[in-house]
């Protein structure tokens, strides 16, 4: 399977689905073709088969290089799906949430340390706000 990204948005709800396959170095980067407009709600990170290595990591960067997951995609399990609600952290990087994350950018999934040919799926759900 080749890596691919699909964006679905309808009636105020949207999801970006990244199906990824790591290269020989265990990494992959997949940008959305167009900007995503909306308020981020939650993310599901599902290790596939062949499974990634334990403690692999993902980030989802906006066009400015800011990880919209706020570091929550680090040190992931090779066997257990991770799912969490997304909220914006304060600028000091504390664990306290200060508000919702709004995006209007191309988003790029970056997977690292997954192992050669490892696979997975990342789903980013958001409240769709047309431009």
C-alpha positions as CSV (number, residue, x, y, z in Angstrom):
1,X,0.0,0.0,0.0
2,X,1.3,3.5,-0.8
3,X,0.8,6.4,1.6
4,X,-2.2,8.6,1.0
5,X,-4.3,11.3,2.5
6,X,-8.0,11.9,2.2
7,X,-10.0,14.9,3.4
8,X,-13.8,14.6,3.9
9,X,-15.9,17.5,5.0
10,X,-19.7,17.9,5.0
11,X,-22.4,19.5,7.1
12,X,-20.0,21.1,9.5
13,X,-17.9,18.0,10.3
14,X,-14.6,16.9,8.7
15,X,-12.0,14.3,9.0
16,X,-8.5,14.0,7.5
17,X,-7.4,10.4,7.1
18,X,-3.7,9.6,6.6
19,X,-2.9,6.0,5.6
20,X,0.8,5.9,5.9
21,X,3.6,3.5,5.1
22,X,7.1,4.3,6.4
23,X,10.1,4.3,4.0
24,X,13.3,2.3,4.6
25,X,14.4,4.9,7.2
26,X,11.2,4.5,9.2
27,X,9.8,7.9,8.4
28,X,7.1,9.4,6.2
29,X,5.7,12.9,5.5
30,X,2.3,13.4,3.9
31,X,0.8,16.9,3.5
32,X,-2.9,17.6,2.7
33,X,-3.3,18.8,-0.9
34,X,-5.3,21.8,0.3
35,X,-5.7,23.8,3.5
36,X,-7.9,22.4,6.3
37,X,-10.3,25.0,7.7
38,X,-11.8,24.4,11.1
39,X,-11.7,23.8,14.8
40,X,-9.8,20.6,15.7
41,X,-11.7,18.1,17.9
42,X,-9.8,14.8,18.3
43,X,-7.3,12.5,16.8
44,X,-7.1,8.7,16.5
45,X,-3.7,7.1,15.9
46,X,-3.9,3.4,14.9
47,X,-0.8,1.3,14.4
48,X,-1.2,-0.9,11.4
49,X,0.3,-4.1,10.1
50,X,3.2,-4.5,9.9
51,X,3.3,-2.7,13.2
52,X,5.5,0.3,13.8
53,X,8.3,0.0,16.4
54,X,7.4,0.7,20.1
55,X,7.7,4.4,21.0
56,X,7.4,5.7,17.4
57,X,6.1,9.2,17.0
58,X,3.9,11.4,14.9
59,X,3.4,15.2,14.6
60,X,0.9,17.0,12.5
61,X,2.4,20.3,11.5
62,X,0.7,23.4,10.2
63,X,2.3,25.6,7.6
64,X,4.3,27.4,10.3
65,X,5.8,24.1,11.6
66,X,3.6,24.1,14.7
67,X,2.6,20.6,15.9
68,X,-1.2,20.8,16.3
69,X,-1.0,17.7,18.6
70,X,1.2,19.7,21.0
71,X,3.6,16.8,21.4
72,X,0.9,14.3,22.3
73,X,1.9,12.0,19.4
74,X,5.3,11.1,20.9
75,X,6.2,7.7,22.2
76,X,3.2,5.8,20.8
77,X,2.4,2.1,21.4
78,X,3.1,-0.3,18.5
79,X,-0.1,-2.2,19.3
80,X,-2.7,0.1,21.1
81,X,-4.7,2.8,19.3
82,X,-4.3,6.2,20.9
83,X,-7.2,8.7,20.9
84,X,-7.4,12.0,22.5
85,X,-9.3,15.4,22.4
86,X,-7.3,18.3,21.0
87,X,-7.0,21.6,22.8
88,X,-4.5,24.3,22.4
89,X,-1.8,24.6,25.2
90,X,-0.6,27.9,26.4
91,X,2.6,29.3,24.9
92,X,4.6,28.2,27.9
93,X,4.0,24.6,27.1
94,X,2.3,23.8,30.3
95,X,-0.2,20.9,30.5
96,X,-3.1,23.3,31.1
97,X,-5.4,23.8,28.2
98,X,-6.4,27.3,27.4
99,X,-8.7,27.0,24.4
100,X,-9.5,25.2,21.2
101,X,-7.1,24.8,18.3
102,X,-8.3,26.4,15.0
103,X,-6.5,25.8,11.7
104,X,-6.6,27.3,8.2
105,X,-3.5,25.6,6.8
106,X,-2.1,22.7,4.9
107,X,-1.5,20.0,7.5
108,X,1.4,17.6,7.2
109,X,1.6,14.3,9.0
110,X,5.2,13.4,9.9
111,X,5.9,9.9,11.2
112,X,9.3,9.1,12.7
113,X,11.1,6.0,14.1
114,X,8.4,3.7,12.9
115,X,10.6,1.0,11.3
116,X,10.9,0.2,7.6
117,X,7.6,-0.5,5.8
118,X,5.6,-0.1,9.0
119,X,2.0,1.1,8.5
120,X,-0.7,3.0,10.3
121,X,-3.7,5.3,10.1
122,X,-4.2,8.7,11.6
123,X,-7.6,10.3,11.7
124,X,-7.9,14.0,12.6
125,X,-11.6,15.1,13.3
126,X,-12.5,18.7,13.1
127,X,-15.5,21.1,13.0
128,X,-15.5,22.2,9.3
129,X,-15.6,25.9,8.7
130,X,-15.6,26.7,5.0
131,X,-13.4,29.5,3.8
